[in-house]
Amino acid sequence: MSQQTEKMGFNATWSMAVGGMVGGGIFSVLGVVIDTAGQWAWASFLFAGLIALISAHSYSQLSLKYERSGGAFVFLSEINHEGFAGSLSWVLILGYVLTISVYAFTFGHYVAHVFDFGSWLPRALGFGIIAILALVNMRGVGDSSRLEIITVWGKLFVLLGLSLFGLAQWNPAGLTEGIESRPFTAAIVGAATIFMAYEGFQLLSYDYEDIRNPKKILPRATITAVISVIVIYILVTVGASMLVGAEALIEKKEIALSIAGQKALGTGGLFLVTLAAAFSTGSAINATLFSTARLMENVAEKKDLPHLFAIENDANIPYYAILIIGGLAAVLAVIGSLGALVDAASLIFLITFGIVNFLAYLQKVKYRVLCLIGAVGCLLAMGLSSYEQLQARPVPLLTILGLILLVFMVRPYILKRISS
């Protein structure tokens, strides 16, 4: 098979973006958002989605401008900020490792809830799914993207079916059932803490060379993927709340949609939602693993990571990067819950969105005023998110800030030691 036929078309590119977003979105954070924003949880997804939509525009326009894979790392390098670009790339890689672990943790809990064989099963399943998808990714772009198309369309079918079933009941009281009504401002607070649910679109900026005709496909796939995910999140949030009530979704945060599926169709609904959760988190792991490996390869080629991460196998895949990312994420998924670090990981992506939006404004891309609005929105969301984390969960916030500071301080020393 020729290299050209192995590249991703529109369907695979769109699926990669949607898979990266939904897997870390509705299955992982639905109960958390409802707990924060109550009946306005759907608006939280809308507000966060609008900033993500502007950010998606900035990412795609800058990718087209520089015609290279690499995302924020390449964007910063092209304007002679190599040091800052290298440090930011290390921070992003940390965020992606944590993200993959959260996806695997969610996968394990949804699937284990059906079988109930003991507390060991979610961890074993989380480890196993990362191992399997790491092997799939090492086979090449064709196998990876075909898997992405299958998993994305499977889970969207189930999610849309569940949301429509809930909306058909039309029970607005379910939005506040068992909880106190929240003010509309709670929607803004909720939006500021769920940006992890939208981070997947930026993975496409690491796959520029793997996309067939990127000038045409990349902007269309990126924008339509974000719009599609916004609609899906809103429909599922309202539909699930009307179906089982807000309190039930909050109490069962880790498997919130399984509860909704069981309420809708009994045991059959439980299995359908579990299948969708497996598809969703599996595709998110697949997309994130593949694209993060490409990021590490690009950074290594610039000598901001050891050369080991730039070595490719016969399928042109940076297999050491795949193995190391997958190994670290699998270990984290096994040794404990990463729920306390989800907000901190979201903050990493929010910071990155803000930087890229501001760069797009400075580089005078199309609709640059929107990019500036996106940068300001990210800055405000960062402040809100940090304030909420400091009040409710200070340890993850302080931990991630400490790690970021450590990266910026020790990265030059580590690179000097490697090159000497």
C-alpha positions as a Markdown table, in Angstrom:
| # | Residue | x | y | z |
|---|---|---|---|---|
| 1 | Met | 0.0 | 0.0 | 0.0 |
| 2 | Ser | 1.4 | 3.4 | -0.9 |
| 3 | Gln | 2.2 | 6.1 | 1.5 |
| 4 | Gln | -0.4 | 8.3 | 0.0 |
| 5 | Thr | -3.2 | 5.8 | 0.6 |
| 6 | Glu | -2.1 | 5.5 | 4.2 |
| 7 | Lys | -2.7 | 9.2 | 4.9 |
| 8 | Met | -5.9 | 10.4 | 6.6 |
| 9 | Gly | -8.8 | 11.7 | 4.6 |
| 10 | Phe | -11.6 | 14.0 | 6.0 |
| 11 | Asn | -13.5 | 11.2 | 7.8 |
| 12 | Ala | -10.4 | 9.9 | 9.6 |
| 13 | Thr | -9.2 | 13.4 | 10.5 |
| 14 | Trp | -12.6 | 14.4 | 11.8 |
| 15 | Ser | -12.9 | 11.2 | 13.7 |
| 16 | Met | -9.5 | 11.6 | 15.3 |
| 17 | Ala | -10.5 | 15.1 | 16.6 |
| 18 | Val | -13.9 | 14.0 | 17.8 |
| 19 | Gly | -12.4 | 10.9 | 19.4 |
| 20 | Gly | -9.8 | 12.9 | 21.2 |
| 21 | Met | -12.5 | 15.2 | 22.7 |
| 22 | Val | -15.5 | 13.0 | 23.5 |
| 23 | Gly | -13.4 | 10.3 | 25.2 |
| 24 | Gly | -12.2 | 12.8 | 27.8 |
| 25 | Gly | -15.5 | 14.7 | 27.9 |
| 26 | Ile | -19.0 | 13.5 | 28.6 |
| 27 | Phe | -18.1 | 10.2 | 30.1 |
| 28 | Ser | -15.5 | 11.6 | 32.5 |
| 29 | Val | -16.8 | 15.0 | 33.5 |
| 30 | Leu | -20.6 | 14.9 | 33.2 |
| 31 | Gly | -21.3 | 14.4 | 36.9 |
| 32 | Val | -18.6 | 16.9 | 37.9 |
| 33 | Val | -20.0 | 19.6 | 35.8 |
| 34 | Ile | -23.6 | 19.1 | 37.0 |
| 35 | Asp | -22.3 | 19.2 | 40.6 |
| 36 | Thr | -20.8 | 22.6 | 39.8 |
| 37 | Ala | -23.3 | 24.2 | 37.5 |
| 38 | Gly | -26.5 | 22.3 | 38.3 |
| 39 | Gln | -29.2 | 23.0 | 35.7 |
| 40 | Trp | -26.8 | 25.2 | 33.7 |
| 41 | Ala | -24.3 | 22.4 | 33.0 |
| 42 | Trp | -25.3 | 22.5 | 29.4 |
| 43 | Ala | -24.3 | 26.1 | 29.3 |
| 44 | Ser | -20.9 | 25.3 | 30.8 |
| 45 | Phe | -20.3 | 23.0 | 27.8 |
| 46 | Leu | -21.5 | 25.7 | 25.4 |
| 47 | Phe | -19.2 | 28.5 | 26.9 |
| 48 | Ala | -16.2 | 26.2 | 27.0 |
| 49 | Gly | -16.9 | 25.0 | 23.5 |
| 50 | Leu | -17.0 | 28.5 | 22.1 |
| 51 | Ile | -13.5 | 29.2 | 23.4 |
| 52 | Ala | -12.4 | 25.8 | 22.1 |
| 53 | Leu | -13.9 | 26.7 | 18.7 |
| 54 | Ile | -11.9 | 29.9 | 18.5 |
| 55 | Ser | -8.8 | 28.0 | 19.6 |
| 56 | Ala | -9.5 | 25.4 | 16.9 |
| 57 | His | -9.5 | 28.1 | 14.3 |
| 58 | Ser | -6.2 | 29.5 | 15.7 |
| 59 | Tyr | -4.5 | 26.0 | 15.7 |
| 60 | Ser | -5.6 | 25.2 | 12.1 |
| 61 | Gln | -4.6 | 28.6 | 10.7 |
| 62 | Leu | -1.2 | 28.5 | 12.3 |
| 63 | Ser | -0.7 | 24.9 | 11.1 |
| 64 | Leu | -1.5 | 26.0 | 7.6 |
| 65 | Lys | 0.8 | 29.0 | 7.9 |
| 66 | Tyr | 3.9 | 26.9 | 8.9 |
| 67 | Glu | 2.9 | 23.7 | 7.0 |
| 68 | Arg | 4.4 | 21.5 | 9.6 |
| 69 | Ser | 3.3 | 19.1 | 12.4 |
| 70 | Gly | 4.1 | 20.1 | 16.0 |
| 71 | Gly | 1.4 | 22.4 | 17.3 |
| 72 | Ala | 2.3 | 25.0 | 19.8 |
| 73 | Phe | 6.0 | 23.8 | 19.8 |
| 74 | Val | 6.4 | 24.6 | 16.1 |
| 75 | Phe | 4.4 | 27.8 | 16.3 |
| 76 | Leu | 6.7 | 29.2 | 19.1 |
| 77 | Ser | 9.8 | 27.9 | 17.4 |
| 78 | Glu | 8.9 | 29.7 | 14.1 |
| 79 | Ile | 9.0 | 33.0 | 15.9 |
| 80 | Asn | 12.3 | 32.3 | 17.6 |
| 81 | His | 11.1 | 31.3 | 21.0 |
| 82 | Glu | 12.7 | 27.8 | 21.0 |
| 83 | Gly | 13.5 | 27.7 | 24.7 |
| 84 | Phe | 9.9 | 28.5 | 25.7 |
| 85 | Ala | 8.6 | 26.2 | 23.0 |
| 86 | Gly | 10.7 | 23.3 | 24.4 |
| 87 | Ser | 9.6 | 23.8 | 28.0 |
| 88 | Leu | 6.0 | 24.1 | 26.9 |
| 89 | Ser | 6.2 | 20.9 | 25.0 |
| 90 | Trp | 7.5 | 19.0 | 28.1 |
| 91 | Val | 4.5 | 20.4 | 30.1 |
| 92 | Leu | 2.1 | 19.4 | 27.3 |
| 93 | Ile | 3.5 | 15.9 | 27.2 |
| 94 | Leu | 2.9 | 15.6 | 30.9 |
| 95 | Gly | -0.6 | 16.7 | 30.4 |
| 96 | Tyr | -1.2 | 14.1 | 27.7 |
| 97 | Val | 0.2 | 11.3 | 29.8 |
| 98 | Leu | -2.2 | 12.3 | 32.6 |
| 99 | Thr | -5.0 | 12.6 | 30.1 |
| 100 | Ile | -4.4 | 9.1 | 28.7 |
| 101 | Ser | -4.4 | 7.8 | 32.3 |
| 102 | Val | -7.8 | 9.4 | 33.0 |
| 103 | Tyr | -9.2 | 7.9 | 29.8 |
| 104 | Ala | -7.9 | 4.5 | 30.8 |
| 105 | Phe | -9.3 | 4.9 | 34.3 |
| 106 | Thr | -12.7 | 5.8 | 32.9 |
| 107 | Phe | -12.6 | 2.9 | 30.5 |
| 108 | Gly | -11.8 | 0.5 | 33.3 |
| 109 | His | -14.6 | 1.7 | 35.6 |
| 110 | Tyr | -17.4 | 1.7 | 33.0 |
| 111 | Val | -16.5 | -1.8 | 31.8 |
| 112 | Ala | -15.8 | -3.2 | 35.3 |
| 113 | His | -19.2 | -1.9 | 36.5 |
| 114 | Val | -20.9 | -4.5 | 34.2 |
| 115 | Phe | -18.9 | -7.5 | 35.4 |
| 116 | Asp | -18.3 | -6.5 | 39.1 |
| 117 | Phe | -15.4 | -9.0 | 39.6 |
| 118 | Gly | -13.7 | -6.9 | 42.2 |
| 119 | Ser | -11.7 | -3.6 | 42.8 |
| 120 | Trp | -8.7 | -5.0 | 40.8 |
| 121 | Leu | -10.6 | -5.2 | 37.5 |
| 122 | Pro | -10.8 | -1.5 | 36.6 |
| 123 | Arg | -7.0 | -1.1 | 37.0 |
| 124 | Ala | -6.3 | -4.3 | 35.0 |
| 125 | Leu | -8.7 | -3.1 | 32.2 |
| 126 | Gly | -7.1 | 0.4 | 32.2 |
| 127 | Phe | -3.6 | -1.1 | 31.8 |
| 128 | Gly | -4.8 | -3.6 | 29.2 |
| 129 | Ile | -6.5 | -1.0 | 26.9 |
| 130 | Ile | -3.4 | 1.2 | 26.8 |
| 131 | Ala | -1.2 | -1.8 | 26.0 |
| 132 | Ile | -3.4 | -3.0 | 23.1 |
| 133 | Leu | -3.8 | 0.5 | 21.6 |
| 134 | Ala | 0.0 | 1.1 | 21.8 |
| 135 | Leu | 0.5 | -2.1 | 19.7 |
| 136 | Val | -2.2 | -0.9 | 17.2 |
| 137 | Asn | -0.5 | 2.5 | 16.9 |
| 138 | Met | 2.9 | 0.9 | 16.2 |
| 139 | Arg | 1.5 | -0.8 | 13.1 |
| 140 | Gly | 1.0 | 2.5 | 11.3 |
| 141 | Val | -1.3 | 5.3 | 10.4 |
| 142 | Gly | -3.7 | 3.2 | 8.3 |
| 143 | Asp | -4.7 | 0.8 | 11.2 |
| 144 | Ser | -4.9 | 3.6 | 13.7 |
| 145 | Ser | -7.1 | 5.9 | 11.6 |
| 146 | Arg | -9.4 | 3.0 | 10.6 |
| 147 | Leu | -9.9 | 2.1 | 14.2 |
| 148 | Glu | -10.7 | 5.7 | 15.0 |
| 149 | Ile | -13.5 | 5.9 | 12.4 |
| 150 | Ile | -15.2 | 2.7 | 13.7 |
| 151 | Thr | -15.0 | 3.7 | 17.4 |
| 152 | Val | -16.2 | 7.3 | 16.9 |
| 153 | Trp | -19.3 | 6.4 | 14.8 |
| 154 | Gly | -20.2 | 3.6 | 17.2 |
| 155 | Lys | -20.2 | 5.8 | 20.3 |
| 156 | Leu | -21.9 | 8.7 | 18.6 |
| 157 | Phe | -24.8 | 6.4 | 17.7 |
| 158 | Val | -25.3 | 5.3 | 21.3 |
| 159 | Leu | -24.8 | 8.8 | 22.8 |
| 160 | Leu | -27.3 | 10.5 | 20.4 |
| 161 | Gly | -29.8 | 7.7 | 21.0 |
| 162 | Leu | -29.5 | 8.1 | 24.8 |
| 163 | Ser | -29.9 | 11.8 | 24.6 |
| 164 | Leu | -32.9 | 11.7 | 22.3 |
| 165 | Phe | -34.5 | 9.1 | 24.6 |
| 166 | Gly | -34.1 | 11.4 | 27.6 |
| 167 | Leu | -35.3 | 14.5 | 25.7 |
| 168 | Ala | -38.4 | 12.6 | 24.6 |
| 169 | Gln | -39.3 | 12.2 | 28.3 |
| 170 | Trp | -39.2 | 16.0 | 28.5 |
| 171 | Asn | -38.8 | 16.4 | 32.3 |
| 172 | Pro | -37.2 | 19.8 | 33.0 |
| 173 | Ala | -37.5 | 19.1 | 36.7 |
| 174 | Gly | -34.8 | 16.5 | 36.3 |
| 175 | Leu | -32.2 | 19.2 | 35.7 |
| 176 | Thr | -32.5 | 20.2 | 39.4 |
| 177 | Glu | -33.8 | 16.9 | 40.9 |
| 178 | Gly | -32.3 | 16.3 | 44.3 |
| 179 | Ile | -30.0 | 19.4 | 44.2 |
| 180 | Glu | -30.3 | 23.1 | 44.9 |
| 181 | Ser | -30.9 | 25.4 | 41.9 |
| 182 | Arg | -27.7 | 27.1 | 40.8 |
| 183 | Pro | -27.3 | 30.7 | 39.7 |
| 184 | Phe | -26.5 | 31.3 | 36.0 |
| 185 | Thr | -22.9 | 32.4 | 37.0 |
| 186 | Ala | -22.3 | 28.8 | 38.0 |
| 187 | Ala | -22.2 | 27.9 | 34.3 |
| 188 | Ile | -19.2 | 30.2 | 33.8 |
| 189 | Val | -17.4 | 28.6 | 36.7 |
| 190 | Gly | -18.2 | 25.1 | 35.4 |
| 191 | Ala | -16.9 | 26.1 | 31.9 |
| 192 | Ala | -13.6 | 27.2 | 33.4 |
| 193 | Thr | -12.9 | 23.8 | 34.8 |
| 194 | Ile | -13.8 | 21.4 | 32.0 |
| 195 | Phe | -11.4 | 22.4 | 29.2 |
| 196 | Met | -9.9 | 18.9 | 29.3 |
| 197 | Ala | -13.2 | 17.9 | 27.6 |
| 198 | Tyr | -12.2 | 19.9 | 24.5 |
| 199 | Glu | -8.5 | 19.3 | 24.2 |
| 200 | Gly | -8.6 | 16.6 | 21.6 |
| 201 | Phe | -8.9 | 18.9 | 18.6 |
| 202 | Gln | -5.4 | 20.2 | 19.0 |
| 203 | Leu | -4.1 | 16.7 | 18.3 |
| 204 | Leu | -4.6 | 17.3 | 14.6 |
| 205 | Ser | -1.9 | 19.9 | 14.6 |
| 206 | Tyr | 0.6 | 17.1 | 15.4 |
| 207 | Asp | -0.6 | 15.1 | 12.4 |
| 208 | Tyr | -0.2 | 17.7 | 9.6 |
| 209 | Glu | 2.1 | 15.4 | 7.5 |
| 210 | Asp | -0.3 | 12.4 | 8.0 |
| 211 | Ile | -3.3 | 14.3 | 6.6 |
| 212 | Arg | -4.1 | 14.0 | 2.9 |
| 213 | Asn | -4.4 | 17.6 | 1.4 |
| 214 | Pro | -4.2 | 19.3 | 4.8 |
| 215 | Lys | -4.9 | 22.8 | 3.4 |
| 216 | Lys | -8.4 | 21.7 | 2.5 |
| 217 | Ile | -9.1 | 19.0 | 5.1 |
| 218 | Leu | -7.6 | 20.4 | 8.3 |
| 219 | Pro | -9.6 | 23.5 | 8.9 |
| 220 | Arg | -12.9 | 21.9 | 7.9 |
| 221 | Ala | -12.3 | 18.8 | 10.0 |
| 222 | Thr | -11.2 | 20.8 | 13.0 |
| 223 | Ile | -14.0 | 23.3 | 13.1 |
| 224 | Thr | -16.8 | 20.8 | 12.3 |
| 225 | Ala | -15.4 | 18.4 | 14.9 |
| 226 | Val | -15.6 | 21.0 | 17.7 |
| 227 | Ile | -19.1 | 22.1 | 16.6 |
| 228 | Ser | -20.3 | 18.5 | 16.6 |
| 229 | Val | -18.9 | 17.9 | 20.0 |
| 230 | Ile | -20.5 | 21.0 | 21.5 |
| 231 | Val | -23.9 | 19.8 | 20.2 |
| 232 | Ile | -23.3 | 16.3 | 21.5 |
| 233 | Tyr | -22.3 | 17.5 | 25.0 |
| 234 | Ile | -25.4 | 19.7 | 25.3 |
| 235 | Leu | -27.8 | 17.1 | 24.1 |
| 236 | Val | -26.4 | 14.3 | 26.3 |
| 237 | Thr | -26.2 | 16.6 | 29.4 |
| 238 | Val | -29.9 | 17.7 | 29.1 |
| 239 | Gly | -31.1 | 14.3 | 28.0 |
| 240 | Ala | -29.4 | 12.4 | 30.8 |
| 241 | Ser | -30.5 | 14.9 | 33.4 |
| 242 | Met | -34.1 | 14.6 | 32.3 |
| 243 | Leu | -33.9 | 10.9 | 32.3 |
| 244 | Val | -32.5 | 10.1 | 35.8 |
| 245 | Gly | -32.2 | 13.4 | 37.6 |
| 246 | Ala | -29.2 | 15.6 | 38.5 |
| 247 | Glu | -28.6 | 14.0 | 41.9 |
| 248 | Ala | -28.2 | 10.5 | 40.5 |
| 249 | Leu | -25.6 | 11.7 | 38.0 |
| 250 | Ile | -23.6 | 13.5 | 40.7 |
| 251 | Glu | -23.7 | 10.5 | 43.1 |
| 252 | Lys | -22.4 | 8.1 | 40.4 |
| 253 | Lys | -19.9 | 10.5 | 38.7 |
| 254 | Glu | -17.5 | 7.8 | 37.5 |
| 255 | Ile | -20.3 | 5.9 | 35.6 |
| 256 | Ala | -22.9 | 8.6 | 35.3 |
| 257 | Leu | -24.0 | 7.6 | 31.8 |
| 258 | Ser | -24.3 | 3.9 | 32.7 |
| 259 | Ile | -26.9 | 4.9 | 35.2 |
| 260 | Ala | -28.8 | 6.8 | 32.5 |
| 261 | Gly | -28.6 | 4.0 | 30.0 |
| 262 | Gln | -29.9 | 1.5 | 32.6 |
| 263 | Lys | -32.8 | 3.8 | 33.4 |
| 264 | Ala | -33.6 | 4.1 | 29.7 |
| 265 | Leu | -33.4 | 0.5 | 28.5 |
| 266 | Gly | -32.7 | -1.7 | 31.5 |
| 267 | Thr | -29.8 | -4.1 | 31.2 |
| 268 | Gly | -29.7 | -3.6 | 27.5 |
| 269 | Gly | -29.2 | 0.1 | 28.0 |
| 270 | Leu | -26.4 | -0.5 | 30.5 |
| 271 | Phe | -24.5 | -2.7 | 28.1 |
| 272 | Leu | -25.0 | -0.2 | 25.2 |
| 273 | Val | -23.7 | 2.7 | 27.2 |
| 274 | Thr | -20.8 | 0.6 | 28.5 |
| 275 | Leu | -20.0 | -0.3 | 24.9 |
| 276 | Ala | -20.1 | 3.4 | 24.0 |
| 277 | Ala | -17.9 | 4.3 | 26.9 |
| 278 | Ala | -15.4 | 1.7 | 25.8 |
| 279 | Phe | -15.5 | 3.0 | 22.3 |
| 280 | Ser | -15.2 | 6.6 | 23.5 |
| 281 | Thr | -12.3 | 6.2 | 25.9 |
| 282 | Gly | -10.6 | 3.7 | 23.6 |
| 283 | Ser | -10.7 | 6.1 | 20.7 |
| 284 | Ala | -9.5 | 9.0 | 22.9 |
| 285 | Ile | -6.5 | 6.9 | 24.1 |
| 286 | Asn | -5.8 | 6.0 | 20.5 |
| 287 | Ala | -5.9 | 9.5 | 19.2 |
| 288 | Thr | -3.9 | 11.0 | 22.1 |
| 289 | Leu | -1.3 | 8.3 | 22.0 |
| 290 | Phe | -0.7 | 8.6 | 18.3 |
| 291 | Ser | -0.5 | 12.4 | 18.2 |
| 292 | Thr | 1.6 | 12.8 | 21.3 |
| 293 | Ala | 4.1 | 10.4 | 19.8 |
| 294 | Arg | 4.3 | 12.7 | 16.8 |
| 295 | Leu | 4.7 | 15.7 | 19.1 |
| 296 | Met | 7.6 | 14.0 | 20.9 |
| 297 | Glu | 9.2 | 13.0 | 17.5 |
| 298 | Asn | 9.1 | 16.7 | 16.4 |
| 299 | Val | 10.5 | 17.9 | 19.6 |
| 300 | Ala | 13.3 | 15.3 | 19.6 |
| 301 | Glu | 14.2 | 16.3 | 16.0 |
| 302 | Lys | 14.7 | 19.9 | 17.3 |
| 303 | Lys | 17.0 | 18.4 | 20.0 |
| 304 | Asp | 14.7 | 19.4 | 22.9 |
| 305 | Leu | 14.2 | 15.7 | 23.8 |
| 306 | Pro | 16.6 | 12.8 | 23.5 |
| 307 | His | 17.1 | 11.5 | 19.9 |
| 308 | Leu | 15.5 | 8.2 | 21.0 |
| 309 | Phe | 12.0 | 9.7 | 20.6 |
| 310 | Ala | 12.7 | 10.5 | 16.9 |
| 311 | Ile | 13.5 | 6.9 | 15.9 |
| 312 | Glu | 10.8 | 5.3 | 13.7 |
| 313 | Asn | 10.0 | 1.7 | 12.9 |
| 314 | Asp | 9.3 | 0.2 | 9.4 |
| 315 | Ala | 5.7 | 1.7 | 9.5 |
| 316 | Asn | 7.2 | 5.2 | 10.0 |
| 317 | Ile | 5.9 | 5.4 | 13.6 |
| 318 | Pro | 8.1 | 6.8 | 16.5 |
| 319 | Tyr | 7.8 | 3.5 | 18.4 |
| 320 | Tyr | 10.0 | 4.5 | 21.4 |
| 321 | Ala | 7.7 | 7.5 | 22.0 |
| 322 | Ile | 4.6 | 5.2 | 21.8 |
| 323 | Leu | 6.1 | 2.7 | 24.3 |
| 324 | Ile | 7.2 | 5.3 | 26.8 |
| 325 | Ile | 4.0 | 7.4 | 26.7 |
| 326 | Gly | 1.9 | 4.2 | 27.0 |
| 327 | Gly | 4.1 | 2.7 | 29.7 |
| 328 | Leu | 3.9 | 5.8 | 31.9 |
| 329 | Ala | 0.2 | 6.3 | 31.4 |
| 330 | Ala | -0.5 | 2.6 | 32.1 |
| 331 | Val | 1.4 | 2.7 | 35.4 |
| 332 | Leu | -0.5 | 5.8 | 36.5 |
| 333 | Ala | -3.8 | 4.2 | 35.6 |
| 334 | Val | -2.9 | 1.2 | 37.8 |
| 335 | Ile | -1.4 | 2.8 | 40.9 |
| 336 | Gly | -4.4 | 5.1 | 41.6 |
| 337 | Ser | -7.2 | 7.4 | 40.7 |
| 338 | Leu | -6.1 | 10.6 | 38.8 |
| 339 | Gly | -9.4 | 12.3 | 39.5 |
| 340 | Ala | -7.7 | 14.9 | 41.7 |
| 341 | Leu | -5.4 | 15.8 | 38.8 |
| 342 | Val | -8.1 | 16.3 | 36.2 |
| 343 | Asp | -8.6 | 20.0 | 36.9 |
| 344 | Ala | -4.8 | 20.5 | 36.9 |
| 345 | Ala | -4.5 | 18.8 | 33.5 |
| 346 | Ser | -7.3 | 21.0 | 32.2 |
| 347 | Leu | -5.4 | 24.0 | 33.3 |
| 348 | Ile | -2.4 | 22.9 | 31.1 |
| 349 | Phe | -4.5 | 22.8 | 28.0 |
| 350 | Leu | -6.2 | 26.1 | 28.9 |
| 351 | Ile | -2.9 | 27.8 | 29.2 |
| 352 | Thr | -1.8 | 26.3 | 25.8 |
| 353 | Phe | -5.1 | 27.5 | 24.1 |
| 354 | Gly | -4.5 | 31.0 | 25.4 |
| 355 | Ile | -0.9 | 31.1 | 24.1 |
| 356 | Val | -1.9 | 29.7 | 20.7 |
| 357 | Asn | -4.8 | 32.2 | 20.4 |
| 358 | Phe | -2.5 | 35.1 | 21.2 |
| 359 | Leu | 0.1 | 33.9 | 18.7 |
| 360 | Ala | -2.5 | 33.6 | 16.0 |
| 361 | Tyr | -3.5 | 37.2 | 16.7 |
| 362 | Leu | 0.1 | 38.4 | 16.5 |
| 363 | Gln | 0.6 | 36.4 | 13.2 |
| 364 | Lys | -2.5 | 38.1 | 11.7 |
| 365 | Val | -4.3 | 35.0 | 10.6 |
| 366 | Lys | -7.8 | 35.1 | 9.3 |
| 367 | Tyr | -10.4 | 36.6 | 11.7 |
| 368 | Arg | -7.6 | 37.6 | 14.1 |
| 369 | Val | -10.0 | 39.6 | 16.3 |
| 370 | Leu | -11.7 | 36.3 | 17.2 |
| 371 | Cys | -8.2 | 35.0 | 18.2 |
| 372 | Leu | -7.7 | 37.9 | 20.6 |
| 373 | Ile | -11.2 | 37.3 | 22.1 |
| 374 | Gly | -10.2 | 33.6 | 22.5 |
| 375 | Ala | -7.0 | 34.6 | 24.3 |
| 376 | Val | -8.8 | 36.9 | 26.7 |
| 377 | Gly | -11.4 | 34.2 | 27.3 |
| 378 | Cys | -8.7 | 31.7 | 28.1 |
| 379 | Leu | -7.0 | 34.2 | 30.5 |
| 380 | Leu | -10.3 | 34.7 | 32.4 |
| 381 | Ala | -11.0 | 31.0 | 32.5 |
| 382 | Met | -7.5 | 30.3 | 33.9 |
| 383 | Gly | -8.2 | 32.8 | 36.7 |
| 384 | Leu | -11.5 | 31.2 | 37.5 |
| 385 | Ser | -10.2 | 27.7 | 37.3 |
| 386 | Ser | -7.2 | 28.4 | 39.5 |
| 387 | Tyr | -9.4 | 30.1 | 42.1 |
| 388 | Glu | -11.9 | 27.2 | 42.2 |
| 389 | Gln | -9.1 | 24.6 | 42.4 |
| 390 | Leu | -7.3 | 26.6 | 45.2 |
| 391 | Gln | -10.6 | 26.6 | 47.2 |
| 392 | Ala | -11.7 | 23.0 | 46.6 |
| 393 | Arg | -8.6 | 21.0 | 45.6 |
| 394 | Pro | -5.4 | 22.9 | 46.2 |
| 395 | Val | -3.0 | 20.0 | 46.1 |
| 396 | Pro | -3.4 | 19.1 | 42.4 |
| 397 | Leu | -3.1 | 22.8 | 41.5 |
| 398 | Leu | 0.0 | 23.3 | 43.5 |
| 399 | Thr | 1.4 | 20.1 | 42.3 |
| 400 | Ile | 1.0 | 20.9 | 38.6 |
| 401 | Leu | 2.3 | 24.5 | 39.1 |
| 402 | Gly | 5.3 | 23.0 | 40.9 |
| 403 | Leu | 6.0 | 20.6 | 38.0 |
| 404 | Ile | 5.6 | 23.4 | 35.4 |
| 405 | Leu | 8.1 | 25.5 | 37.3 |
| 406 | Leu | 10.5 | 22.6 | 37.7 |
| 407 | Val | 10.4 | 21.9 | 33.9 |
| 408 | Phe | 11.3 | 25.5 | 33.0 |
| 409 | Met | 14.1 | 25.4 | 35.6 |
| 410 | Val | 15.7 | 22.0 | 34.9 |
| 411 | Arg | 15.1 | 21.4 | 31.2 |
| 412 | Pro | 18.2 | 23.3 | 30.0 |
| 413 | Tyr | 20.4 | 21.4 | 32.5 |
| 414 | Ile | 19.0 | 18.0 | 31.4 |
| 415 | Leu | 19.4 | 18.8 | 27.7 |
| 416 | Lys | 23.0 | 19.9 | 28.4 |
| 417 | Arg | 23.8 | 16.7 | 30.2 |
| 418 | Ile | 22.3 | 14.6 | 27.3 |
| 419 | Ser | 24.2 | 16.4 | 24.6 |
| 420 | Ser | 27.5 | 16.3 | 26.4 |
